[in-house]
């Protein structure tokens, strides 16, 4: 189930990529509007708190660019079965991803880029931080890098299985004995790093958009839920890890101060960056039509037409799968559903989006999908599509958008808690688990779920909640760890 890069050339290409220097750029968020700009960070740079924080700023965007660009939805949604492309990306759509699939290589390089740059940040801060750098900021910046490195390894192990754990980039220049670590050891390492980050990050981020303790503890809840299935005996998940997932989820829910947005659609309507539900997002920004690498390019490939975009809009062949549409209660049988997530995730014929401007013959109008003069009769992608530059305060151009990418939201933490409580049971009526499940479920416009919670119910809710957020594939991999037959039956 997990695609593996076994070819030695590709393996060493990925490792060599760690040695590549990534240039640091400024960013729209305050913490990214500082130098260095297109400069290599060395010993003369880390002399005060602002410089140290600027030195870790690229870990929030540029190093993730090749993953976010197209690989995020290719791996997470096309392979996960929530969406497809009729003419492009066929390797992922047809579940035939190989070492030569472009997005496979792009994500591999991106994740090891995150690892390499995180390693460099940690080493440089420890070696070069001057007397003007406070102990708190030094600890904070190192914790940021450990968080990012841990998350990159989570993606690596779930996509390629055994991968090498690397903490010192320079050893790659002379060490010819580098080998892949086991799945279990990679997960143990990623968890250790995330626990260290949670211990050192403050409860309140130093600046808006940066990490705090609750982002790390939310990731730990996710990690432990996944790890509970690794090495499972007869399909029985590790109860200690299930309890740990429940513990961290409960802490985030009770102590983080995060809250669900009142409506689902506003999660993806400009401006939504760093809202109350976001626990960690990649921090993209628009700084003009020429800057590359720190902007969000994904909307260019998702928008169905240039009529609603900025000279791009190349997603006309992308659509929800039939299986995805079948998940929305009532839609297939009645042609409609109470679930408001459908309209916020996919555009159906007749849907209107007043926040997006649409070019039509002779002028413009608020988006009506599709324009009456066309014959489109399928769903197109809505999530993360924010419209023309005029719809986002001028902060957009071709392949350059400023909207952030969610990496973990509070809604997921609620569902993690419910699944951890369910654990190895066939069902649960635990009052808190049901309450948390319904917070997510009812926010979508659906009535309260009153039957016992089962794995199938929670899995379906995750698919509906996170479609087109690059999540479905990883849910299937998590399931595959302890029940491969069930994961195959879904695929």
C-alpha positions in Angstrom: 0.0 0.0 0.0 2.8 2.4 0.8 4.8 3.5 -2.3 8.5 2.9 -1.8 11.4 4.5 -3.6 13.8 1.5 -3.8 15.9 2.8 -6.6 19.3 3.8 -5.3 19.7 6.7 -7.6 16.5 8.3 -6.3 17.5 7.5 -2.8 20.8 9.3 -3.1 19.1 12.1 -5.0 16.9 12.7 -2.0 19.8 12.5 0.4 21.9 14.8 -1.7 19.1 17.3 -1.7 19.6 17.8 2.0 22.9 19.5 1.3 21.3 22.1 -1.0 21.2 25.6 0.4 17.7 27.1 0.5 17.5 30.8 0.4 15.5 32.7 3.0 12.9 35.2 1.8 10.6 37.7 3.6 6.9 37.0 4.3 3.7 38.9 4.8 3.3 37.8 8.4 5.2 40.1 10.8 7.5 37.4 11.8 8.5 36.8 8.2 9.0 40.5 7.3 12.6 40.5 8.4 15.9 39.6 6.8 17.7 37.6 5.6 16.5 38.1 2.0 18.2 35.9 -0.5 21.2 35.5 1.8 22.9 32.5 3.2 22.6 32.4 7.0 26.0 32.0 8.7 27.8 32.7 11.9 27.5 36.5 11.6 23.7 36.4 11.5 22.4 34.9 14.7 23.2 37.9 16.9 19.8 38.9 18.4 16.3 37.5 18.9 14.9 38.9 15.6 17.6 37.4 13.6 17.2 33.9 15.1 13.4 34.0 14.5 14.0 35.2 10.9 16.4 32.3 10.5 13.6 29.7 11.2 10.9 31.7 9.2 11.4 29.7 6.0 10.4 26.5 7.9 6.8 27.8 7.7 6.7 28.0 3.9 9.5 27.7 1.4 10.8 24.3 2.4 7.3 22.9 2.0 6.7 24.4 -1.4 7.2 21.4 -3.6 4.9 19.3 -1.4 2.2 22.0 -1.3 2.4 22.9 -5.0 0.7 19.8 -6.5 1.9 16.8 -4.4 -0.3 17.6 -1.4 -3.6 16.8 -3.3 -2.1 14.3 -5.6 -0.9 12.1 -2.8 -3.5 13.0 -0.2 -6.7 13.2 -2.3 -6.1 11.5 -5.7 -4.5 8.5 -4.1 -6.9 8.7 -1.2 -9.9 8.6 -3.6 -11.7 11.8 -2.8 -10.9 13.5 -6.1 -9.5 12.8 -9.5 -8.1 14.4 -12.6 -9.6 13.2 -15.9 -6.5 13.8 -18.1 -3.5 14.5 -15.8 -1.8 13.0 -12.8 -2.9 9.6 -13.9 -0.4 7.7 -11.9 -1.9 8.9 -8.7 -5.5 8.8 -9.9 -5.1 5.2 -11.1 -3.3 4.2 -8.0 -0.2 3.5 -10.0 2.3 5.8 -8.4 5.9 5.0 -9.2 9.3 6.4 -8.5 9.0 8.3 -11.7 5.7 10.0 -10.8 6.6 13.7 -10.6 4.6 14.5 -7.5 6.2 11.4 -5.8 9.6 12.8 -6.3 8.6 16.4 -5.5 7.2 15.4 -2.1 10.2 13.2 -1.3 12.5 16.1 -2.0 10.4 18.5 -0.1 10.2 16.4 3.0 13.9 15.9 3.1 14.4 19.6 2.4 12.4 20.2 5.6 14.6 17.8 7.4 17.8 19.3 6.1 16.9 22.9 6.7 15.7 22.0 10.2 19.0 20.3 10.9 20.9 23.3 9.7 18.8 25.7 11.8 19.4 23.7 15.0 23.1 23.4 14.3 23.5 27.1 13.4 21.6 28.4 16.4 23.5 26.2 18.8 26.8 27.1 17.3 26.4 30.8 16.4 23.8 32.3 18.6 25.3 35.4 20.1 25.1 36.9 23.6 22.2 39.1 22.3 20.0 36.1 21.8 17.7 35.3 24.8 17.6 31.8 26.1 13.8 31.7 25.5 14.1 32.6 21.8 16.9 30.1 21.3 14.9 27.3 22.9 11.8 28.4 20.9 13.6 28.4 17.5 15.1 25.0 18.1 11.7 23.7 19.1 10.2 25.0 15.8 12.9 23.2 13.8 12.3 19.9 15.8 8.6 20.2 15.2 9.1 20.6 11.4 11.6 17.8 11.2 9.3 15.5 13.1 6.3 16.3 10.8 8.4 15.8 7.7 9.3 12.3 9.0 5.7 11.6 9.6 5.0 12.2 5.9 8.1 10.3 4.8 7.3 7.1 6.8 3.7 7.1 5.8 4.5 7.4 2.1 7.7 5.3 1.8 7.9 3.2 4.9 11.5 2.7 6.0 13.6 5.9 5.5 16.9 7.1 6.9 16.9 9.3 10.0 19.4 12.1 9.5 20.2 14.8 12.0 23.5 16.0 10.7 23.7 17.0 7.1 27.5 17.2 6.9 27.9 13.5 7.7 26.3 12.8 4.3 29.4 14.1 2.6 31.6 11.2 3.9 29.3 8.5 5.4 28.6 5.7 2.9 26.8 3.5 5.4 23.5 5.4 5.7 20.7 3.0 5.8 16.9 3.1 6.2 15.4 2.9 9.6 12.4 0.7 10.3 8.9 2.1 10.3 8.7 1.6 14.0 11.9 3.4 14.7 11.0 6.3 12.4 7.7 6.7 14.3 9.5 6.5 17.6 11.9 9.2 16.5 9.2 11.5 15.1 7.3 11.2 18.4 10.3 11.9 20.5 11.0 15.0 18.5 7.4 16.2 18.7 7.4 15.6 22.5 10.5 17.7 22.8 8.9 20.5 20.7 5.8 20.4 22.9 7.9 20.6 26.0 9.8 23.7 24.8 7.2 25.6 22.9 5.2 28.1 24.9 1.4 28.0 25.3 1.2 31.3 23.4 3.1 31.6 20.2 5.7 34.4 20.1 4.1 35.8 17.0 0.9 35.2 15.1 1.2 32.2 12.8 4.1 30.6 14.6 4.0 27.4 16.6 2.9 27.0 20.2 2.7 24.0 22.6 -0.9 23.2 21.4 0.2 22.7 17.8 2.7 20.1 19.0 0.3 18.4 21.4 -2.3 18.2 18.6 0.3 16.5 16.4 1.1 14.1 19.3 -2.6 13.2 19.5 -2.5 12.4 15.7 0.8 10.5 16.0 -0.3 8.3 18.9 -3.6 7.4 17.2 -1.7 6.3 14.1 1.0 4.5 16.1 -1.6 2.5 18.0 -2.0 0.4 14.9 1.6 -0.2 14.1 2.6 -3.8 14.8 -1.0 -4.5 16.0 -1.6 -8.1 17.0 -4.7 -9.6 15.3 -5.9 -6.2 14.5 -5.9 -5.0 18.1 -4.5 -1.5 18.5 -2.0 -0.6 21.2 -4.1 0.6 24.2 -1.3 2.7 25.7 -1.0 4.7 22.5 -4.8 5.1 22.2 -4.8 6.4 25.7 -2.0 8.8 24.8 -3.9 10.1 21.8 -7.0 10.7 24.0 -4.8 12.4 26.6 -3.2 14.9 24.2 -6.5 15.5 22.3 -8.2 16.4 25.6 -5.5 18.8 26.6 -5.7 20.6 23.3 -9.5 20.8 23.5 -9.6 22.0 27.0 -6.5 24.2 27.3 -5.5 25.6 23.9 -8.2 28.3 23.6 -8.8 27.1 20.0 -12.4 27.0 18.8 -14.3 25.8 15.8 -15.3 28.4 13.3 -19.1 28.9 13.4 -19.6 27.8 9.8 -17.6 25.4 7.7 -17.4 27.6 4.6 -15.6 30.4 6.3 -12.6 28.1 6.9 -11.8 28.6 3.3 -13.1 32.1 2.5 -10.6 35.0 2.4 -9.3 36.1 4.8 -9.1 32.9 6.9 -5.5 32.7 7.8 -4.6 31.9 11.4 -8.1 31.7 12.6 -9.3 30.3 15.9 -9.6 26.7 14.5 -6.2 26.5 13.0 -3.6 24.9 15.2 -0.8 25.0 12.6 -0.9 26.2 9.0 1.8 26.7 6.4 2.3 30.5 6.2 2.1 31.5 2.5 2.2 35.1 1.3 1.8 37.2 -1.8 4.5 39.7 -2.4 4.1 40.5 -6.1 4.1 38.7 -9.4 7.7 37.7 -9.5 8.5 36.2 -6.1 8.6 32.4 -6.1 8.6 29.8 -3.4 7.0 31.5 -0.5 3.6 31.9 -2.1 0.7 29.4 -2.4 0.7 28.0 -5.9 -1.9 25.3 -5.4 -5.0 27.4 -6.2 -3.7 27.8 -9.7 -4.1 24.0 -10.3 -7.5 23.7 -8.5 -9.5 26.6 -10.0 -11.6 25.1 -12.8 -11.1 28.1 -15.2 -9.1 31.3 -15.7 -12.6 32.9 -15.6 -12.3 32.8 -11.8 -8.5 33.0 -11.5 -5.6 35.2 -12.4 -4.2 34.0 -15.7 -4.1 30.4 -14.4 -7.0 28.2 -13.4 -5.9 24.8 -14.8 -8.2 22.6 -12.7 -10.9 22.1 -15.3 -10.4 18.3 -15.4 -10.4 17.9 -11.6 -13.5 16.7 -9.8 -14.9 14.8 -6.9 -15.0 11.0 -7.3 -18.3 9.2 -7.2 -17.2 7.5 -4.0 -16.7 11.0 -2.4 -20.1 12.2 -3.5 -21.6 9.1 -2.1 -20.4 10.1 1.4 -22.7 13.1 1.5 -26.0 11.9 3.1 -28.9 12.1 0.6 -26.9 13.5 -2.3 -26.9 10.4 -4.6 -30.5 9.4 -3.9 -32.1 12.9 -3.6 -29.7 15.1 -5.5 -29.2 17.3 -2.4 -27.8 17.1 1.1 -27.9 19.1 4.3 -24.1 18.8 4.6 -22.8 22.3 4.0 -19.3 20.9 3.5 -20.2 19.7 -0.1 -20.6 23.3 -1.4 -17.5 24.5 0.5 -15.4 21.7 -0.9 -16.7 21.1 -4.5 -18.7 23.2 -6.9 -21.9 21.7 -8.2 -23.9 23.0 -11.2 -26.1 25.9 -9.9 -23.9 26.7 -6.9 -23.2 30.4 -6.3 -20.2 31.9 -4.6 -20.6 35.7 -4.1 -17.1 36.0 -2.8 -15.6 35.1 -6.1 -15.7 37.2 -9.3 -16.3 35.4 -12.6 -15.5 36.7 -16.0 -18.3 36.2 -18.5 -18.8 37.4 -22.1 -19.2 41.2 -21.9 -18.2 41.6 -18.3 -18.1 40.0 -14.8 -20.5 38.6 -12.2 -20.4 36.9 -8.9 -19.6 33.2 -9.5 -22.4 31.0 -10.7 -21.1 27.5 -11.5 -21.0 26.8 -14.3 -21.6 29.9 -16.5 -24.9 29.3 -18.3 -23.1 29.3 -21.7 -21.1 26.2 -20.9 -22.1 22.5 -20.6 -20.2 21.5 -17.5 -22.1 18.8 -15.6 -19.5 17.7 -13.0 -18.2 18.9 -9.8 -15.1 21.2 -9.7 -12.8 22.0 -6.8 -13.8 24.8 -4.5 -11.7 24.3 -1.3 -8.7 26.7 -1.3 -9.9 28.5 -4.4 -10.3 32.2 -3.4 -10.8 34.0 -6.7 -9.3 36.9 -8.5 -6.9 39.4 -7.1 -9.8 41.8 -6.6 -11.5 39.2 -4.4 -8.4 39.0 -2.0 -7.4 42.7 -1.6 -5.1 42.5 -4.6 -3.0 39.7 -3.0 -2.9 37.3 -6.0 -1.4 36.9 -9.4 -0.8 33.9 -11.7 0.3 30.9 -9.6 0.8 33.3 -6.6 -1.7 33.3 -3.8 -1.4 34.2 -0.2 -3.9 31.9 1.5 -2.4 29.5 4.0 -2.6 25.7 4.0 -4.0 23.9 7.1 -1.8 21.3 8.5 -3.9 20.5 11.6 -7.3 21.9 12.7 -9.2 21.6 16.0 -11.9 19.6 14.2 -9.4 16.8 13.7 -8.5 16.8 17.4 -12.2 16.3 18.3 -12.4 13.3 15.9 -9.1 11.9 17.2 -10.5 11.9 20.7 -13.6 10.1 19.6 -11.6 7.5 17.7 -9.2 7.0 20.6 -12.1 6.4 23.0 -13.6 3.9 20.5 -10.3 2.2 20.3 -10.6 -1.6 19.9 -14.3 -1.6 20.6 -16.9 -2.2 17.9 -18.8 0.9 19.1 -19.0 3.5 21.8 -21.7 5.6 23.4 -19.2 7.5 25.6 -20.8 10.9 26.2 -17.7 13.0 25.7 -16.7 11.2 22.5 -20.2 11.6 21.1 -20.3 15.3 22.1 -17.0 16.0 20.4 -18.0 14.1 17.3 -21.2 16.1 17.1 -19.4 19.4 17.4 -17.8 18.6 14.0 -20.8 16.8 12.6 -23.4 19.5 13.5 -21.2 22.4 12.4 -21.8 21.1 8.8 -25.5 21.6 9.1 -26.4 18.0 9.9 -28.6 16.9 12.8 -27.0 15.4 15.9 -25.7 11.8 15.4 -27.5 9.7 18.0 -26.5 6.2 17.2 -23.4 4.6 18.8 -20.1 5.7 17.2 -18.3 3.1 15.1 -15.0 3.2 13.2 -16.9 3.5 9.9 -18.9 6.5 11.2 -15.8 8.4 12.4 -13.8 7.5 9.2 -16.6 8.8 7.1 -16.7 12.0 9.1 -13.0 12.5 8.6 -13.4 12.1 4.8 -16.2 14.6 4.7 -14.4 17.1 7.0 -11.0 17.0 5.3 -11.6 16.3 1.6 -9.2 18.2 -0.5 -6.9 18.9 2.5 -4.5 16.1 1.6 -5.7 13.8 4.4 -7.5 10.8 3.0 -4.5 8.9 1.9 -2.9 9.1 5.3 -6.1 7.9 7.0 -6.0 4.9 4.7 -2.3 4.3 5.6 -3.1 4.5 9.3 -5.9 2.0 8.8 -3.6 -0.2 6.8 -1.1 -0.5 9.7 -3.6 -2.7 11.6 -6.3 -3.7 9.2 -5.0 -3.9 5.6 -7.9 -5.8 4.3 -10.3 -3.1 5.4 -8.2 -0.4 3.8 -8.0 -2.3 0.6 -11.8 -2.7 0.6 -12.2 1.1 0.8 -9.8 1.7 -2.0 
